[in-house]
Amino acid sequence: MAATDVARQVGEGCRTVPLAGHVGFDSLPDQLVNKSVSQGFCFNILCVGETGLGKSTLMDTLFNTKFEGEPATHTQPGVQLRSNTYDLQESNVGLKLTIVSTVGFGDQINKEDSYKPIVEFIDAQFEAYLQEELKIRRVLHTYHDSRIHVCLYFIAPTGHSLKSLDLVTMKKLDSKVNIIPIIAKADAISKSELTKFKIKITSELVSNGVQIYQFPTDDESVAEINGTMNAHLPFAVIGSTEELKIGNKMMRARQYPWGTVQVENEAHCDFVKLREMLIRVNMEDLREQTHTRHYELYRRCKLEEMGFKDTDPDSKPFSLQETYEAKRNEFLGELQKKEEEMRQMFVQRVKEKEAELKEAEKELHEKFDRLKKLHQDEKKKLEDKKKSLDDEVNAFKQRKTAAELLQSQGSQAGGSQTLKRDKEKKN
């Protein structure tokens, strides 16, 4: 009997029995809380928006602190993601907070591929977690989970409509991360314009099929407030690191010539609603949605690419070992096929190279024979010319000798005649 069949029978045979007294497993929630508190929590926020919309300021305001960071410029050649991790402590609860910001987003002339670095970054965090899960020796309890739990998408307060860059980016991200759209620097437009702007944004998101994060309403304890807050999306927020004295209290606010905008005044902006929903009510749901929905989708697609499935064509459960063996045999078969193709290709190339070398050798022999014949012809011509010159030299020498002989004979004859005349004169 297969293990899956045994597990199914055990589940079907489960029945409820009463307890005769106190056992103690009702303390499991307390044990879980203590363990979780001792281990601490992690939360990862991705801030997407154009440069200058106040992403860093809002993070400082949300967590009531001052995060270190350099201001971004508008001269970035492309979109870069800058990640910073901080250890925060509130009461006895520790939080490892990671804030990822998009530097240079929307600053390029060609914004067509601005979303790609963001998608690649999110996938890279999923891949790192999947690789850790697939290890033989896993250390998930100490592994720093860098998967993005929420994406705060900052919308410029234009008052008109969403930019095409915003729609394209959110459409590419909605299946990979929980998106909460927010209108940044909401004090830049009037209340009536803000109301119309929110309606316009919601309409465009729906018409373009963009799935934003909806606060859960299945839990009765938070169903009412979450349902109400879903109607307020997107949140119109204001951030400020300055504290001003308003009445008898110091409050975070922004001072203008015409008055003061209070960050935590719900009549001025939705900052309190955002903080309540993001941190105080739904932080754990965002973490859970990331793991059970977005990561599971990525994991399923990856495993299906690797050939793993839950059921075979007959709708029977797949054995991991059988799947592994099948993939291994398939891989070995493909490897052998490639090796054979490479061997045949190598043999073919060797034959082609041998033919080329033989042809080159033949050409060299022919060239050598031509040069040899040419050399012999030149040598014969030179020998013939040398012989002709030698004959001319010999003939010249013979003529010279004859001339010298004639000259000497002429000289002797002339001398004898002179002596004869001298004798005749003496007599």
Protein Blocks (a to p, Z undefined) as FASTA:
>chain_A
ZZklmmmmmmmmpccdddfbdfklmmmmmmmmmmmmmnopaddddddddehilmmmmmmm
mnopacddddddfkbfbdcdddddddddehjaccdddddddehihkamblmlmmmmmmmm
mmmmmmmmmmmmmpmbdcfklpccfbdfbdcddddfehpaccfklmmmmmmmmmmbccdd
ddehkllpcfklmmmmmmmmmmmmmmnopacddddfkbmklmmmmmmmmmmpccdddddf
bdcdehjaccdddddfkbccdfklmklmmmlmmmmmmmmmmmmmmmmmmmmmmmmmmmmm
mmmmnopafbdfkopacdfklmmmmmmmmmmmmmmmmmmmmmmmmmmmmmmmmmmmmmmm
mmmmmmmmmmmmmmmmmmmmmmmmmmmmmmmmmmmmmmmmmmmmmmmmmmmmmmmmmmmm
mmmmmZZ
